[in-house]
Amino acid sequence: MPTPTATTVAAATDRAGRAGRFHLPRHARRLWLVVHVACSVGWLGLTAGVLALGIAGLSSADPDTVRAAYLAQRIFADWLLIPVSLLSLLSGLVLSLGTSWGLLRHRWVATKFWLTLAATLASILALRAFIHDAAGQVAAGTVPPTGRAPHVLVIAPSVALAIYLAATVLSVLKPWGLTRRGARLAAAARAARTGRSRTDPFETDQSGTSPSGTGPDTATPRPGR
């Protein structure tokens, strides 16, 4: 058993190592995980719906179908696209920064972040503009709409859908290992633990926590899609 002094020193060292880092409590982490999964799945389904409507608007010979398809896309873009995409990005950031996964420590997490950020910006800044262009034209009586919008509203959701499926694969497989920054942090943590054990050879870890300070009952989740 460790002496009281060793236990106190170990606890102080762990707190110092975690100083400045934000760690989610278990209940908060679970709540954010639910939000992230729900928004990510919703975003994927929303994109599939936008793609189906884009195909219908581009390929249908029925003016009423074309008009309904682009007007429905505008409803999706105005009511769902922005909040769903932003919540998916925000919840993923919170889960990454609030757990030992980190945002830039693992290659798959960093790749997912950049893919999600690019998809969010493209959806809000570009996709909505093309949807409004097509919807405005059919509302004014131009059926089918002219210009690039009909083709973009098939191509863009197709690319976005591929990105979200790739993010899902990354979440499941977690490939590629640590980034350079993650490797440096891991090496520093190992060095700190080695130095601490040399300072007090009788010290043992009775808390059951991992090197990152996260116990087995709070295993960090995937930052999600």
Salt bridges, closest charged atoms under 4 A:
ASP14 OD1 - ARG196 NH1 2.68
ASP64 OD1 - ARG67 NH1 3.12
ASP78 OD1 - ARG128 NH2 3.27
ASP78 OD1 - HIS132 NE2 2.65
GLU203 OE2 - ARG196 NE 3.30
ASP217 OD2 - ARG26 NH1 3.83
